[in-house]
Amino acid sequence: MNLIKKILKKIFTGKKTNMETEIYVQPDIIFELIRKYIKKDYTLNIELPDNIKKVALIASGSSYHSAAIAANFFRHQVHCEAQSYYASEVSLAENFDVDNDTLYIFISQSGETSDTNISLNKIKQKTDKTLAITNTKGSSLYNNAKYKLLTFAGVENAIASTKAMCAQMFCLFLTAAAIMQQREMPSIEVIDELLNVPEYINAAFQKTSAIKSYAEYLVNYDNAAILASGMFYPLAKEGALKIKETAYINTTAYPTGEFLHGHIAILNKKCAVISLVNNHNAQFTIDVLNKINSTYKTDTLIITAIPLSQLNLSNIIHIPAQSDINFLFSSLAIFQLLAFYSASLLDRNIDKPEGLEKIVK
């Protein structure tokens, strides 16, 4: 009863948390990035070095997840060798290979993330092909990299990164499109998809009722698993991080196929399941979900780009999207809202989770 009173008090006072405000401002931030970086003739207002053959992306936390998503896109859509690295691992490595064919991208909201800056300083001793993607002009990362890309997300006050990570991800796709243009590859389709991102984030906001409904299931679990494939797997890791750091539910992301190789045994204990179904992995994911549903009893949420009438499940959020980029951004917003509503139901300190700190510049 006390929990219900607290929730009702929050509702009727009408006071929004920073996290909620920062989630809902994301379409406006993307519009600003479009205005800053995409010209009317579809060329991009982004300065990069010439002759980029490979890309290395270095970051921590949510910024690392944006890096891992982008690395997958670079490999499969730009046909460019790409790898994401945890900044803490690069900063500690005795020998980290550096060459002049690679663009080294460093990502940090504040521009003051210590291990990311240590990594930049180490690498810039051997090459000047360094790009900072940051929210903070004049920060250490911004000043020390040769090339810079500002995310224009504004100050992010909640500890859980939402709008900053969304803006980083958008800037990384812009960078990919810029490299495509350097290579004289067709980029119009990618840029069209980026222009539609605000619409798809808003489409996720229209699913609030379904997200709140599943949050009511999720808060009854101590553990949850998120399943996804391809570049949606690091997005699942971001969703897991959001739920962990705001609602304190032990949430782990798994590649959909890998989950069957032993990990599925966690469903023998009480564990919620969330699955992403995109246009390329649909039938395989449906087969995995059918196996889960036939063997285990669990509350499952499906976030899907295609209709799934063949699954006898009530918790399905459908975002019609032909483009992986558009489905990616709408799914990101759904994860953010799911974490927010779960934390609200559990009466967590949403903006300042226990034991966590954040650099804000």
N, C-alpha and C positions, 0 to 999 in steps of 0.2 A: 504493500500500500504506500509506503514512503517513497518508493521508486516512482510509482504512478503520479504521486503528488509533485515530485520534482520535475517530471516530464511535462505535466500540465502547467506548472509554474513557468517553465521555459517557453512553452507555446504561447501563453497569454501575455507574458511580458514583451514578446515580440523582438527580443534582443538576439541578433544574429551573431554567431561566432565568426572569427576571421576566416576559418576554413570554409565555411559555407559561402561567405561573400566572395572569397577568392576562387571558388569553383565556378560560381555563376558569372564572373567577369571574363572568363576565358574566351568566349566568342569575340568580345570587344578587343582583346589583346591580339587575337589572330587577325582581325580586320586591320589593326594598326601595323602589324608585321607585313601584311599584304601591301598596304599603302607605302611602307618604307622601302620594300625590297623588290616588288614585282612591278615592272614598267608596263605601260599600255601595250607595247609591242611584244610582251612576254619575255623580254630579256630581263636579267636580274641585276639589281644594284648591289652586287657582292664582289669584293676583290679577293682573288685567290692567286696563288703562284701558278705558273705554267707547268705543263708536263707532269701532272699528278698521275702516277701509276698505281699507287697504293694509298690506303688511308688507315691510320691508327687513331682510335678514339679512347681518351683517357679521362676517367671521372670516378665519382663515388656516389653511393646511395641512389636516389631517384635519377640523378644525372647519369649514373652508370647505366641504368635501365634504358634511358633515351639513347645512349651510345650503342648499346647492344641491339636495340631495334634498328637503328640507322645502319649498323654494320651489316646486318642481314640484308637490308635494302640495297646498300652499295654492292654487295656481292651478287645479288640475284637480278637487280634491275639496271644497275649502272655497269655491271660486269667488271667491277674493280675489286681487287683484293683488299679486304678490309677486316680488321679485328678490333674488338673492344677490350680494354684492360682496366682493372681496378687501379686507381691511382696509388693506393697504398702498396700494391705489389710492384708497380713501376718505381716508386720512390725508394723501395727497399732493395730492389734488384741490384746485384753487383755488376752484372753485365746485361744491358738492355740494348738490343741491336737497333741502331739508328742509321738510316741511309737518306740520300738526297732525292730519292724517287717517291718518298712517302710524305703525305700531308699529315701532320700530327695535330689532332683536334683535342683541345682541353675544354672541359665543360664544368661550369660552376655557377650557381645562382649568385653568390656573394662575390665571387672572384677572389676570395680569401681562404678557400679550402686549402689547408696546409699541405697535404700530400699531393694534391693536384699542382700546386705551385712548385713544390720540390721537383715533381716530375718534369714540369715545363723547364725549370732552370737546368736540370740535368740534360734534357734533350736539346735545348737551344745552344748548348756548347758545341754541338756537332752539325746542326742544320738550322736554317732560318725559316723553314717551311712549317711554321707554327701558327695555328688559328685558335683564338680564344672565343668561346661562345659563353657569354655571361650577361647578367642583368645589370652589372654595375660598371659604369664608365669610370675610369680612373682607379679601378681596383688593381691589385698586384698582377692578377692574371691578364687583365686588359692591357696594362702598361708594358708587360714583359713579352707578350706575343707579338709577332710581326703583323699578323692579320687579325682583325677583330670583327665580331658580329654580335651586336647588342640584341637582347631579347625583348626589351621594352615591356617587361611584365609588371613593373612597379614593385614597390616594397612588398614582400611576402612575410606576413607576421605570424601566421600559423606555423608550427614546427613541421607538420606534414606538408611536403611540397605538392602543390597542385598546379596553380597557374604557371609557376616557374618551369616545372618539368614539361608542361604542355607547350610552352613557348620554345623551350630548348628543342623539343622534338620537331616542331615546325621548322625551326632554323636549320636543323640537320637535314630535313628533306629539301629545303631551299638550297643548301650546300650541294646535295646530291644532284639536284636539277642544274645547278651552275656548272658542275663538272661534266654533266651530260652535254651541256651547250658548248663547253670547251672542246669536247671530243666530237662535236657536230653530230651528236645522237639526237633523235627525236625527243623533245622534252615537253611539248605542248600538252600532251595527255596528263603528265604528272602535274604540271602547273595548274591545269583545269581542276584536277582533284584537290590540290591545295587551296584553290579559290573557293571550293565547296566545303572546306573544313568547318567554318562557323555554323553552317546549316546542319551539319551532322552532329556537332556538339549540342546544338539546340534540340535536335531530335532525341538525344539521350535525356535531356531535361524533361521531355514530354513523357518519359517512362517513370516518373517519380513514384507514382502509386505502386507499380510493380516492384520497384527497388525497395521501397519502404516495407512492402509485404514480405519480401524475402528476408530483409533484415530482421524481421520478427522471428523467423526460423533460425537465422544464423546465430543470434545472441544466445540461443539455448545450447550451443556447441562450444567446447573448449578447443576443438581442432577443425580445420577446414583444408581442403585440397583444391587447387585451381589447375585445370588442365588446358593446355593450348599447344599449338604447333607453329613452327617457323618463326617469323618475327613477332608473332603473338605470344610466344613463350616468355621473352623478357617483359612483355606487357603484363603477363600473368604474374611475374615476379614483382612488378610494380604494384599490382593489385593486392598481392599478398602482403607487401610491405605496408601499404596504406591501412589494411585491416589490422595488422599486428600493432603498428605504432599508435593507432587511435583507439581501437576497441580492445586491444590486448588478447585477441583470439589467435592462437597458434596456427598460422596459415602458411602453407607451403605450396609453391608452384612446381608442376611437373610437365615435361613434354608428354603429350597425350599417349603416344605409343609406349614410351618408357614406363609410364605408370603401371602397365600390365606386368612388368618384369619385377615382381616382388613388392613394389610399393603399394599395390592395391590391397595388400593385407592390412593396411591401417584402417580399412573400412570394417574390419571385424570389431573395432571399437567405434564409439559414437563419433562420426566425422561428417561434416557437410561437404558437398562437392559442387564446384562451380566450373563450367566448361565453356570455352569459346569455340564457336563453329564459324569458320570463314568459308569463302567460296571454293577454296582449294583442298580443304581437308574434310569436307562435309560427310561423305559416306563412311570414311574410316572412323571419324569421331562418333557418328551415330552407332556404329557397331560396338565401339568401346562403351558408350553410354548404355546400350541395350544389355551388354554383359554386366555392367554395374547394377542396373535395375533388376536384372533377373536373379542376381546372386546376393545382393546386399540391400538392406533397407536404409535409405539415407535421403535427406532433403537435398535435391539437386536443382541448381539454377543453371539454365542454358542462356547464354548471350549469343545470338546468332544473326548472321547476315542474310540467311535464306529461311523460307518457311519450313517448319519442322512438324507438320501434321502427323507424321508417322510415329512420333514419340508421344507416348501417353503420359505426359508430364504437364503439371499446371504452371510451373515456374519457368516460363519461357519469355525472354525479352527479345523481340525481333526488331532489328534496325535494318531495313532494306538497303543494302549497299553493294554495288558491283565492285567498288574500289576498295582494296585492302587499306589504303591510306585513310579513307573516310571512315571505314569500320573501326580502324585502330583508334582514331580520336574519339569516336562516340563510345567505344568500349572503355577507354580511359576515363571518361566522365562518369560512366556507370559505376566503375570500380570506386572512384572517389566518393560518389554519393552513397554507395553501399557502405563504405567505411564510415562515412559521416553519420548516417542514420543508425548504424549498429552501435557506434560509440555513444550517440545520443541516448539510445534506449538503455544502454548500460551505465549511463550517467558518468562517463569518463570526462576528464579535463581535456577537451578536444584540442584546443589551441596549444596547450602546454602539457603533453603527456609526461607522466612521471619518469624522471631520470634522463630526459632528453633535452638537449640544448641546440640552439641554432644561431649561426652567424647571419645577421641581417644588416645589409649595407644600403 
